[in-house]
Amino acid sequence: MKVFKFGGASVKDATGVRNLKKVVDTTGEKDLVVVVSAMGKMTNHLEKVVDAYLAKDKGLSLLISEFREYHQKILGELFPVTGHPVYAKVQKLDTKLVNFLETNRSSQHAFVYDQVVCYGELVSTLIISEFLQEEGTENTWLDVRSCIVTNANFRDAKVDWENTQKHITDSVSHTGITVTQGFLGSEEENNFTTTLGREGSDYTAAIFAYCLNAECVIIWKDVPGVLNADPRYFGNTKLLHNISYEEAIELAFYGASVIHPKTLQPLQRKEIPLFVKSFMNPGNAGTCVGKGVTLNPETSCFILKRDQVLISLSSLDFSFMMEDNISDVFRWLHEYKMKVELMQNSAISFSVCVDNRFNRLDALLAKLRERFSVRWNEGVTLYTIRHARPSEIDSLMENKEVLLKQESRDTVQVIVRE
C-alpha cells in the first residue's frame, strides 16, 4: 500500500481533478490511500467566512454563495447530468455548514475556525471520490474525522496516536483505493472537528502511512520535487534528488515550504520513504526523502520567511537575563501562540524572532512590558541558509540592513530589513 497526497493547487478546477485520475492511472497503483486538500484557495476563502461570521458582517451570505458557486462550476464540468447523486451529497454538506453557522453559540475563533474550514476538504474529496467512481476507478470515501483522534487544541491539534492507530486499522482496507481528507481530525470527548495546523495535509498522509505500514508516501505538487530554494525568490534553483530524514527535518524546521515540519517524524520512525513529485510529470523521479545520502547534489539550501517580528528584551533594572527571566518569556510566547524562529541572548538582553501567525503580537508586547524594556521590529525577513559558502552570504546580504546574524557549523540565519 502507498499513500498519495494532493494539495489544493493540484485540484483547483475540473482539469486538476481529471489530472488526479490520470496520475493514479499512470502510476498503476491499485492499493492506495489518497489524501486531498481543499480545492484551490478554498481554505483561505473559508477563513474569510469565519471572520465575517464572528464580526457579524453582512457579507457573510455572499462569501457562502461564492464557496457554493466555486464547487458548482467544477461539478458542472465533471458531471454534466444535473441529476447525478453527487449534487445531493454536496448539497448535504453545504446544508451542514449553514446549519452550524445558524445554531452555533460559541465566539471562540479557533473552535469556529475548525468547524467551518473543514468543509473545504469534505466537499473536495467527495467530488473527487464520485468522479473517480464515475470514471471506473472504484474507491471508498472516508471521513478522516472518524479515524484521526486528537486533543481539543483547535487549529493546532495534537494526535492521539494510540486511538488513531486503532481507528485507522479498523477502518482502512489495505487493498483498493480510499479517498480521504487532509488537515482534519476530531477530538474524542465531544466529537468536534479539529485541524492539524496549516499545511497539515502532508502530516495526514504521514499518519496514515505510519498506521498502515505503507510502502511510501508520495506528495504530488506543482514543482518537480524539493528544490534548494523557493524559485519565487531565488534564481538558478536546483532539484534535490535525495535528502536524508535528518536534513529534511532541519529544512522543514527552518521553514522549507515543500514539506510540513510534522510530516517527517512518523515516517522516520518506520523508515518509510517520502517522495515529492510533479503532478504534471508523474513519471519523473522527483525527490526522495529517506535513509542514506544526506544531500544529493551537495549544494547550499536557502529558506526565506517574510513578515516576521524581531523582539528585543532587556531587564528594567539591568540585571542578567538568566533562566528565570527567559523561562517566563518562553511561557508567554507559548501562551500567545508565537512560533519561535530564532533566539539570541547576551548578559542583559534577549532577542527572539517570531511568526505572529495568530495576530496576538499586541497582547504579547503588553505582557512583556510589565517585566522588560521592549523594542521590536515588524515586517522583517528571516533568511536561513544551510551549507552556505561565505561568498553566498555576502551576495545575499548586499543592500540589506542586517538586524541580527547567527551562525553555526551548517546553518546561517540572518534577520534583515529590506
C-alpha positions in Angstrom: 0.0 0.0 0.0 1.1 3.6 -0.8 -0.2 6.9 0.3 -0.7 9.7 -2.2 -1.3 13.3 -1.2 -2.7 16.0 -3.5 -2.7 19.7 -2.5 -5.2 22.4 -3.3 -3.3 23.6 -6.4 -3.5 20.2 -8.0 -7.3 20.1 -7.8 -8.2 23.7 -8.2 -10.5 23.1 -11.1 -12.1 20.3 -13.2 -8.9 19.9 -15.2 -7.0 19.3 -12.0 -9.5 16.6 -10.9 -9.1 14.9 -14.2 -5.3 15.1 -13.9 -5.5 13.5 -10.4 -7.2 10.5 -12.0 -4.5 10.5 -14.8 -1.8 10.4 -12.1 -3.5 7.4 -10.4 -3.9 5.7 -13.7 -0.3 6.4 -14.9 1.3 5.1 -11.7 -0.8 1.9 -12.0 -1.2 1.8 -8.2 -4.3 -0.2 -7.1 -3.9 -0.1 -3.3 -3.8 3.5 -2.2 -4.9 6.0 0.4 -5.4 9.3 -1.5 -5.3 12.3 0.9 -6.7 15.5 -0.7 -6.7 19.2 0.4 -9.5 21.7 -0.2 -9.7 22.9 -3.8 -7.6 25.9 -4.9 -7.8 28.7 -2.3 -10.9 27.5 -0.6 -9.3 27.2 2.8 -8.4 30.9 2.6 -12.0 31.7 1.4 -13.5 29.8 4.4 -11.2 31.7 6.7 -12.9 34.9 5.4 -16.3 33.2 6.2 -15.1 32.6 9.8 -14.0 36.3 10.1 -17.3 37.6 8.6 -19.4 35.3 10.8 -17.7 36.3 14.1 -17.8 40.0 13.1 -21.5 39.7 12.1 -20.5 41.1 8.7 -23.4 41.4 6.2 -21.1 40.0 3.5 -21.2 36.5 5.1 -24.0 35.3 2.8 -22.1 36.4 -0.3 -19.0 34.5 0.9 -21.0 31.3 1.4 -22.6 31.7 -2.0 -19.1 32.1 -3.6 -18.0 28.9 -1.9 -21.0 27.1 -3.2 -20.7 28.5 -6.7 -17.0 27.6 -7.0 -17.7 24.0 -6.5 -20.9 24.0 -8.6 -18.8 25.2 -11.6 -16.4 22.2 -11.1 -19.4 19.9 -10.6 -21.0 21.1 -13.8 -17.8 20.4 -15.8 -17.3 16.9 -14.3 -20.9 15.8 -14.0 -22.9 17.4 -16.9 -26.0 15.4 -15.9 -27.5 17.6 -13.1 -29.4 14.6 -11.6 -26.2 12.9 -10.7 -26.2 11.8 -7.0 -23.1 13.9 -6.2 -25.1 17.1 -6.4 -27.3 16.0 -3.5 -24.3 14.8 -1.5 -22.5 18.2 -1.9 -25.8 20.0 -1.0 -26.0 18.0 2.2 -22.5 19.2 3.2 -23.5 22.7 2.3 -26.6 22.5 4.5 -24.5 21.3 7.4 -22.2 24.3 7.1 -25.1 26.7 7.1 -26.8 24.9 10.0 -23.6 25.2 12.1 -23.4 29.0 11.4 -27.1 29.4 12.3 -27.0 27.3 15.5 -23.5 27.8 16.9 -23.3 29.8 20.2 -19.5 29.9 20.6 -17.5 33.0 19.8 -14.1 31.2 20.2 -12.3 31.9 17.0 -10.2 28.7 16.9 -13.3 26.5 17.6 -15.4 28.2 14.9 -12.5 28.0 12.5 -12.2 24.3 12.7 -15.9 23.6 12.4 -16.2 25.8 9.3 -12.9 25.4 7.4 -13.3 21.6 7.3 -15.9 21.8 4.6 -13.3 22.7 2.1 -11.7 19.2 2.4 -15.0 17.4 2.8 -16.5 18.9 -0.4 -13.3 18.4 -2.3 -12.8 14.8 -1.5 -16.5 14.0 -2.1 -16.3 15.4 -5.6 -13.1 13.6 -6.4 -14.3 10.3 -5.0 -17.5 10.5 -7.0 -15.6 11.4 -10.2 -13.2 8.5 -9.8 -16.2 6.2 -9.3 -17.9 7.7 -12.4 -14.8 7.1 -14.5 -14.5 3.4 -13.4 -11.9 3.8 -10.6 -13.5 2.0 -7.6 -12.9 3.7 -4.3 -14.2 4.3 -0.8 -14.8 7.8 0.5 -13.6 8.1 4.2 -14.4 10.9 6.6 -11.0 11.2 8.2 -12.6 12.6 11.4 -13.7 9.1 12.2 -10.1 8.0 12.2 -7.7 10.7 13.4 -8.3 11.3 17.1 -6.8 14.5 18.6 -6.9 16.7 21.7 -9.2 19.7 21.7 -6.4 22.2 20.9 -8.4 23.7 18.0 -6.4 24.9 14.9 -3.2 23.0 16.1 -4.5 19.7 17.5 -2.2 17.0 18.7 -2.7 13.5 17.5 -3.7 10.7 20.0 -1.6 8.0 18.3 -2.9 5.0 20.1 -6.6 5.7 19.3 -5.8 6.9 15.8 -3.9 3.7 15.1 -6.8 1.6 16.3 -9.4 3.6 14.2 -7.3 3.5 11.0 -6.6 -0.2 11.4 -10.3 -0.9 11.8 -11.5 1.5 9.0 -9.0 1.3 6.1 -8.5 -1.6 3.9 -5.0 -2.5 2.7 -6.5 -3.2 -0.8 -8.3 -0.9 -3.1 -8.4 2.9 -3.1 -9.5 5.1 -0.2 -10.1 8.8 -0.7 -10.0 11.0 2.4 -9.3 14.5 3.7 -6.0 16.0 4.8 -5.7 18.5 7.7 -8.7 17.3 9.7 -9.3 15.2 12.8 -11.8 15.2 15.7 -11.5 15.4 19.5 -12.8 12.4 21.4 -14.9 14.0 24.2 -17.5 15.8 22.0 -16.5 14.7 18.5 -15.9 18.3 17.4 -13.8 18.8 14.3 -10.2 19.8 14.8 -7.4 20.8 12.4 -3.7 19.8 12.5 -2.3 23.2 11.6 -2.0 24.9 8.2 -0.4 22.7 5.5 -1.4 19.7 7.7 -2.5 17.5 4.8 1.1 16.3 4.4 1.1 15.3 8.0 -2.2 13.4 7.5 -0.6 11.4 4.7 2.3 10.5 7.1 -0.2 9.5 9.8 -1.9 7.0 7.5 1.4 5.7 6.2 2.7 5.1 9.8 -0.5 3.4 11.0 -0.8 1.2 7.8 3.0 0.5 7.5 2.8 1.9 4.0 5.5 1.3 1.4 5.9 5.0 0.8 4.3 8.4 0.7 4.1 10.5 -2.5 3.3 14.2 -2.3 2.1 15.5 -5.7 2.9 19.2 -6.2 3.3 21.8 -8.9 7.1 21.6 -8.6 9.5 18.9 -9.9 10.4 17.9 -6.3 12.2 19.6 -3.4 14.3 22.5 -4.6 17.2 24.1 -2.8 15.4 27.4 -2.7 12.0 28.9 -3.5 12.0 29.9 -7.2 9.7 32.8 -6.4 12.5 34.5 -4.5 15.8 32.9 -5.8 17.2 32.3 -9.2 19.1 29.2 -10.5 17.4 26.7 -8.2 18.4 23.1 -8.2 16.4 19.9 -7.8 17.5 17.9 -4.7 17.4 14.2 -5.8 17.9 12.7 -2.4 17.6 14.1 1.1 18.2 12.3 4.4 15.4 12.4 7.0 17.7 14.4 9.3 18.5 17.0 6.6 14.8 17.2 5.6 13.7 17.7 9.2 16.3 20.6 9.5 15.0 22.2 6.4 11.4 21.8 7.5 12.1 23.1 10.9 13.6 26.3 9.4 10.6 26.7 7.1 11.1 25.0 3.8 7.6 25.1 2.4 7.6 21.9 0.4 7.4 19.6 3.4 5.4 20.2 6.6 7.5 20.2 9.7 5.5 17.5 11.5 5.3 15.1 8.5 8.8 13.6 8.7 9.0 12.3 12.3 6.4 9.4 12.0 7.9 8.4 8.6 11.4 8.3 10.0 10.4 6.1 12.9 9.4 3.4 10.5 11.9 4.3 7.7 9.0 5.0 5.3 10.4 7.0 2.3 8.7 10.1 1.2 8.7 11.2 -2.5 7.9 14.7 -3.7 6.9 14.6 -7.4 5.2 16.8 -10.0 1.6 16.1 -10.7 2.2 17.4 -14.3 5.0 14.8 -14.9 4.2 11.8 -12.7 6.8 9.6 -14.5 9.7 11.8 -13.3 11.7 10.6 -10.2 11.3 13.8 -8.2 12.9 13.9 -4.7 13.3 11.0 -2.3 13.5 11.7 1.4 14.7 8.7 3.3 17.6 6.9 5.0 21.0 7.3 3.4 22.6 10.2 1.4 22.5 13.4 3.4 22.0 15.7 0.4 22.4 15.0 -3.4 23.5 17.1 -5.0 25.7 18.7 -2.3 24.6 22.4 -2.5 23.5 25.3 -0.4 19.8 25.5 0.6 18.1 28.8 1.1 14.9 29.4 3.1 13.1 32.8 3.3 10.4 33.9 5.8 8.8 37.3 5.3 6.7 39.3 7.8 8.5 38.1 10.9 8.8 40.1 14.2 12.1 40.7 15.9 11.6 41.3 19.7 14.5 42.5 21.8 14.2 42.5 25.6 16.3 43.8 28.5 15.6 43.8 32.2 14.4 47.1 33.6 17.0 47.0 36.4 19.9 45.9 34.2 20.0 42.5 35.9 21.2 39.5 34.0 18.8 37.8 31.5 19.1 34.4 33.2 17.0 31.2 33.3 14.2 32.7 35.5 13.6 35.7 33.1 13.9 33.6 29.9 11.6 30.9 31.2 8.9 33.5 31.8 9.4 34.8 28.2 9.0 31.3 26.7 5.9 30.7 28.8 4.3 33.8 27.4 5.5 33.0 23.8 3.7 29.7 24.2 0.6 31.3 25.8 0.3 33.8 22.9 0.9 31.2 20.3 4.1 32.7 18.8 6.3 30.4 16.8 9.9 31.0 17.7 12.2 31.1 14.6 15.5 32.3 16.2 16.7 33.4 19.5 19.9 35.0 20.9 20.9 36.4 24.3 23.7 38.3 26.0 24.2 39.2 29.6 21.4 41.8 29.8 19.4 41.3 26.6 17.4 38.6 24.8 16.3 38.7 21.2 13.7 36.4 19.6 12.3 36.3 16.1 8.7 35.1 16.0 6.0 34.4 13.5 2.8 36.3 14.6 0.6 33.8 12.8 -2.4 34.2 15.2 -2.2 38.0 15.3 -1.6 38.2 19.0 1.5 40.5 19.0 -0.1 43.5 20.7 -1.2 41.3 23.7 2.2 39.7 24.0 4.0 43.1 23.9 1.8 44.4 26.6 2.6 41.4 28.8 6.4 41.7 28.2 6.4 45.4 29.0 5.3 44.5 32.6 8.7 43.0 33.2 11.1 44.2 30.5 12.3 47.1 28.4 10.9 46.1 24.9 11.9 47.0 21.4 10.6 45.3 18.3 10.7 45.4 14.5 7.7 44.2 12.5 7.8 43.1 8.9 11.4 41.8 8.9 12.7 39.0 6.8 14.5 35.9 8.1 17.0 34.1 5.8 18.2 30.6 6.7 21.0 29.1 4.7 22.2 25.5 5.1 25.7 24.5 3.9 26.4 28.0 2.6 29.7 29.4 1.3 30.8 32.9 2.7 30.5 34.4 -0.7 26.9 33.4 -1.0 26.0 35.0 2.3 27.8 38.2 1.3 25.9 38.3 -2.0 22.6 37.6 -0.3 23.0 40.4 2.2 24.0 43.0 -0.3 21.9 46.3 0.0 20.1 44.9 3.0 20.1 46.2 6.6 21.2 43.3 8.9 19.5 43.4 12.3 20.8 40.1 13.6 23.0 37.3 12.4 23.6 33.8 13.9 25.9 31.2 12.6 26.6 27.5 13.4 28.6 24.8 11.7 25.9 24.1 9.0 23.4 26.9 9.3 23.5 30.7 9.0 20.4 32.7 9.9 20.2 36.4 9.2 17.3 38.9 10.0 17.2 41.8 7.7 15.1 44.8 7.0 14.7 45.1 3.2 
